[in-house]
């Protein structure tokens, strides 16, 4: 049974890859990556995610980024871990009260209740606000599996992503619906389902192919016929025969109610090609609480039209240097411009500038001061007097640019350096000796 399932999944995946190859040379996808909803500083944009733990990762810093660029936003995250597109559709059809709903309209994430009930049905969340943009996504491992977007993998049946988008527009007919194309697992992932892809890059490429198949309106099959289709495809997935026969020319989108794609997975993969490497997940699949999540939210923000190029600093749950912003912006910009291909990024790591420390002596008191170092996440002050066998170190936040201490009479050796993060080495320390009297 497992063997048959694997053959069917790979047949569907191979079909998507063949469809990609069938695109005319130089043809551009008609899939938009920018929201048609115009942002306005005079009003609040209401954005709703319907997803799982990946929507929690993706949405986490969206409010902060919008606020930093000067815009007001309300972000809602309606989620239940591990849900597939078909699960969301089933929950919508049965009005199942199973979702947890978090909202951020003031810089704080708050879990909301539905008339005292901890769990929500989709209908209640969709009716809660006048949502401008609704963002949908699949389960992480399903992002590159074409079969997961159709009931029982039958391509002749209506696309489940379209059914979910239509359901949302019944409650919010004015809204735009986006598809969040999520990221591939960490290389060598032990997550269930990753073995269907084998490598991170194959998972990423499968996500691109499947997304284009479902949403692109320019597919042309060329000479793709049932005779040269994947071996055993008709036997393992009978709907493929009918699907292939329909590929004689341009096809309508399988999900016309989806208005644009947010290429979060492509932005993540772009950044992975840089000096950051494959470090953007905290386990095999979920993004790190700092840069990983920030990059995902930045991609969404840019796709919504926020001027992320103006951002000059980051305030994250994990220490992260602002010197990474050029890389993050480049990864996002390339993903929006070329959502279905890898855009390699720089291998050159940022470097913290050298420090100059001024010392003012007042008897047994010493006052150290320095100019702030761009990209520093903290400063470390170390000092040792002649009576001590080892130095004392104090870590200061990046907002501090001075340190005041008292010591015993005699010589004191002082060293101050700026600290970056996991990707950046400490600055060359500024060292000096003073004599306290």
Secondary structure, DSSP 8 states (H G I E B T S, - for coil): -HHHHHHHHHHHHHHHHHHHHTS-TT-------S-SS---TTS-EEEEEEESHHHHHHHTTHHHHHHHTT--EEEEEEE-TT--HHHHHHHHHHT---BEEEEESSS--EEE-BTTBS-B-HHHHHHHS--SEEEE---GGGTT-GGGGBGGG-TTS-BHHHHHHHHHHHH-TT-EEEEE------TT--STTGGGT-SHHHHHHHHHHHHHHHH-S----TT--GGGS-TTHHHH-THHHHHHHTTTS----TTTT--EEE-HHHHHHHHHTSTT-S--BSSSSSB-TTHHHHHHHHHHHHHHT--GGG------SS---GGGHHHHHHHHHHHHHSTTS---------------EEEEEETTEEEEEE---TT-SEEEEEEEETT-SS-EEEEEETT--EEEEE--SEEEEEEEEEE--TTS-----EEEEEEE-
